[in-house]
Structure formats: structure tokens, C-alpha cells
């Protein structure tokens, strides 16, 4: 967690290229879910070491809620796209 976002600009660009409709697409729900998933994984690793960091824990819960809302939007819009996205990211279907 070297920077504020807990994910580097290079990694963000990789995710945008992989999940976006164009290489510079940062606004689509799929890209946002991928970026949030990466940040959630980083914060989870941080919390494994620092168990009493309640501020980070609250931030993690907020990110999970934001990702859940975006996943719900993707699922309502296109169920096949949703299934492909959660399979590619390796997250569970609980929405």
C-alpha cells in the first residue's frame, strides 16, 4: 500500500485495457468492478497483518458495498456479461 489508492497507475491501466470496451475506458461498470476488486484484495491482505486497523476495515466494507451495487447493475443489464465478469475476477455470485 504505497499510495493512496492501494493500486498502481500501471495496474489500473492494465485493468482498463482488459475489462474496458476501449483501452482508455475507465468509466464502464465492468472496469470499475475490476479496479474495486483489486483494491479489496490489497486491503484484505493489509488487514491480515494489521488486525486492529478499524479505519481500513471500514473503508474495505464501503468498497465492498460499492462493488456490490455495480455488480447488481451489471447483472440487471446483461446476465451473461455478469457471469463472465465474476468468473474472470474469481468472485462469488451472491447478488
Backbone as numpy.savetxt, mean C-alpha at the origin, in Angstrom:
# Nx Ny Nz CAx CAy CAz Cx Cy Cz
13.77 2.93 7.64 12.94 4.12 7.64 13.81 5.36 7.64
14.50 5.54 6.58 15.42 6.66 6.49 14.70 7.98 6.24
13.60 7.93 5.51 12.92 9.18 5.20 11.50 9.18 5.75
10.82 10.28 5.54 9.50 10.50 6.11 8.46 9.51 5.58
8.57 9.15 4.33 7.58 8.28 3.73 7.84 6.80 3.97
9.00 6.46 4.48 9.42 5.09 4.74 9.54 4.26 3.46
9.57 4.91 2.32 9.73 4.23 1.04 10.45 5.21 0.11
11.45 4.72 -0.59 12.29 5.61 -1.40 11.57 6.05 -2.67
12.07 7.13 -3.25 11.50 7.63 -4.50 11.66 6.61 -5.62
12.78 5.90 -5.61 13.04 4.90 -6.63 12.02 3.76 -6.52
11.75 3.32 -5.29 10.78 2.24 -5.09 9.38 2.70 -5.49
9.05 3.94 -5.19 7.76 4.49 -5.59 7.64 4.51 -7.11
8.71 4.90 -7.79 8.70 4.92 -9.26 8.54 3.51 -9.82
9.18 2.53 -9.19 9.03 1.14 -9.63 7.58 0.69 -9.50
6.96 1.01 -8.38 5.57 0.62 -8.16 4.64 1.32 -9.14
4.92 2.59 -9.44 4.11 3.32 -10.41 4.22 2.69 -11.78
5.43 2.28 -12.16 5.62 1.66 -13.47 4.95 0.29 -13.53
4.98 -0.44 -12.42 4.44 -1.79 -12.41 2.91 -1.82 -12.36
2.31 -0.97 -11.53 0.87 -1.03 -11.32 0.09 0.05 -12.04
0.75 1.06 -12.55 0.05 2.16 -13.20 -0.30 1.89 -14.63
-1.21 2.68 -15.15 -1.59 2.56 -16.55 -0.51 3.12 -17.47
0.19 4.15 -16.98 1.36 4.68 -17.65 2.49 4.71 -16.63
3.75 4.85 -17.05 4.85 4.85 -16.07 4.79 5.99 -15.06
4.13 7.10 -15.39 4.05 8.23 -14.47 2.70 8.32 -13.76
1.91 7.27 -13.83 0.59 7.25 -13.21 0.73 7.00 -11.72
0.53 8.05 -10.93 0.65 7.90 -9.48 -0.69 8.04 -8.78
-1.74 8.35 -9.52 -3.01 8.64 -8.90 -4.03 7.54 -8.94
-3.83 6.53 -9.78 -4.84 5.48 -9.87 -4.88 4.69 -8.56
-6.02 4.12 -8.29 -6.22 3.41 -7.02 -5.27 2.23 -6.89
-4.96 1.56 -7.99 -4.07 0.40 -7.93 -2.67 0.81 -7.49
-2.17 1.91 -8.02 -0.84 2.39 -7.64 -0.84 2.82 -6.18
-1.88 3.52 -5.76 -1.95 3.97 -4.37 -1.99 2.79 -3.41
-2.72 1.73 -3.78 -2.78 0.53 -2.94 -1.40 -0.11 -2.86
-0.69 -0.18 -3.99 0.65 -0.78 -3.99 1.62 0.02 -3.12
1.57 1.34 -3.20 2.45 2.18 -2.39 2.10 2.05 -0.92
0.82 2.06 -0.59 0.40 1.90 0.80 0.82 0.53 1.34
0.72 -0.50 0.51 1.13 -1.84 0.95 2.61 -1.87 1.28
3.42 -1.22 0.47 4.86 -1.16 0.73 5.14 -0.42 2.04
4.46 0.70 2.26 4.65 1.45 3.50 4.18 0.65 4.71
3.08 -0.08 4.56 2.56 -0.91 5.65 3.56 -2.00 6.00
4.16 -2.61 5.00 5.17 -3.65 5.27 6.38 -3.08 6.01
6.81 -1.88 5.60 7.96 -1.26 6.27 7.63 -0.93 7.72
6.45 -0.39 7.96 6.07 -0.04 9.34 5.88 -1.29 10.19
5.39 -2.36 9.60 5.23 -3.61 10.33 6.58 -4.13 10.79
7.58 -4.05 9.90 8.93 -4.48 10.28 9.48 -3.59 11.39
9.22 -2.29 11.32 9.68 -1.36 12.36 9.05 -1.72 13.70
7.75 -2.05 13.68 7.05 -2.34 14.92 7.45 -3.69 15.52
8.01 -4.58 14.72 8.51 -5.84 15.27 9.70 -5.59 16.19
10.48 -4.55 15.88 11.65 -4.20 16.69 11.24 -3.28 17.83
10.41 -2.29 17.52 10.03 -1.26 18.50 8.57 -1.48 18.90
8.33 -2.40 19.80 6.97 -2.81 20.15 6.17 -1.73 20.86
6.83 -0.82 21.54 6.12 0.21 22.32 5.92 1.52 21.57
6.21 1.56 20.30 6.08 2.77 19.50 4.61 2.96 19.10
3.85 3.58 19.98 2.41 3.72 19.78 2.06 4.72 18.68
2.90 5.71 18.46 2.64 6.69 17.41 2.71 6.03 16.04
3.70 5.21 15.84 3.83 4.48 14.58 2.69 3.48 14.43
2.29 2.88 15.52 1.20 1.91 15.48 -0.10 2.58 15.03
-0.34 3.79 15.53 -1.53 4.51 15.11 -1.46 4.89 13.63
-0.28 5.32 13.20 -0.10 5.63 11.79 -0.32 4.43 10.90
0.14 3.27 11.36 -0.06 2.04 10.61 -1.54 1.72 10.48
-2.29 1.88 11.55 -3.73 1.61 11.50 -4.44 2.56 10.54
-3.98 3.81 10.49 -4.57 4.77 9.56 -4.28 4.39 8.12
-3.04 3.93 7.85 -2.68 3.49 6.50 -3.50 2.28 6.09
-3.70 1.35 7.02 -4.48 0.16 6.71 -5.92 0.54 6.37
-6.48 1.49 7.10 -7.84 1.95 6.81 -7.94 2.63 5.45
-6.93 3.42 5.12 -6.92 4.09 3.82 -6.83 3.07 2.69
-5.96 2.05 2.89 -5.81 1.00 1.87 -7.11 0.21 1.73
-7.78 -0.05 2.85 -9.04 -0.80 2.81 -10.08 -0.05 1.98
-10.15 1.27 2.15 -11.10 2.06 1.37 -10.79 2.03 -0.11
-9.51 2.14 -0.46 -9.13 2.08 -1.87 -9.41 0.71 -2.46
-9.14 -0.35 -1.69 -9.42 -1.70 -2.18 -10.93 -1.90 -2.39
-11.72 -1.34 -1.52 -13.17 -1.44 -1.66 -13.62 -0.75 -2.95
-13.02 0.39 -3.25 -13.34 1.12 -4.48 -12.97 0.29 -5.71
-11.78 -0.31 -5.69 -11.34 -1.12 -6.83 -12.25 -2.34 -6.99
-12.64 -2.94 -5.88 -13.50 -4.13 -5.93 -14.87 -3.80 -6.51
-15.43 -2.65 -6.13 -16.74 -2.25 -6.66 -16.65 -1.91 -8.14
-15.52 -1.37 -8.56 -15.37 -0.94 -9.95 -15.13 -2.11 -10.88
-14.21 -3.04 -10.49 -13.87 -4.15 -11.36 -13.34 -5.30 -10.50
-14.13 -6.34 -10.33 -13.77 -7.43 -9.43 -12.56 -8.21 -9.93
-12.41 -8.37 -11.25 -11.27 -9.12 -11.79 -9.96 -8.37 -11.55
-10.01 -7.06 -11.73 -8.84 -6.22 -11.47 -8.46 -6.29 -9.99
-9.46 -6.29 -9.12 -9.25 -6.39 -7.68 -8.56 -7.70 -7.32
-9.07 -8.81 -7.86 -8.48 -10.11 -7.56 -7.04 -10.20 -8.04
-6.76 -9.66 -9.23 -5.40 -9.67 -9.74 -4.48 -8.82 -8.87
-4.99 -7.69 -8.40 -4.19 -6.78 -7.57 -3.82 -7.42 -6.24
-4.78 -8.02 -5.55 -4.46 -8.59 -4.24 -3.57 -9.82 -4.38
-3.72 -10.54 -5.49 -2.85 -11.69 -5.72 -1.41 -11.24 -5.97
-1.27 -10.18 -6.76 0.06 -9.66 -7.09 0.75 -9.07 -5.86
-0.02 -8.42 -4.99 0.55 -7.81 -3.79 0.69 -8.79 -2.63
0.01 -9.92 -2.71 0.09 -10.91 -1.65 -0.65 -10.52 -0.40
-1.81 -9.87 -0.56 -2.62 -9.50 0.60 -3.91 -10.30 0.57
-4.56 -10.41 1.74 -5.77 -11.22 1.85 -6.99 -10.47 1.38
-7.98 -11.24 0.97 -9.26 -10.68 0.55 -10.19 -10.67 1.76
-10.30 -9.55 2.43 -11.18 -9.46 3.60 -12.13 -8.28 3.50
-12.42 -7.85 2.29 -13.31 -6.71 2.11 -14.62 -7.20 1.52
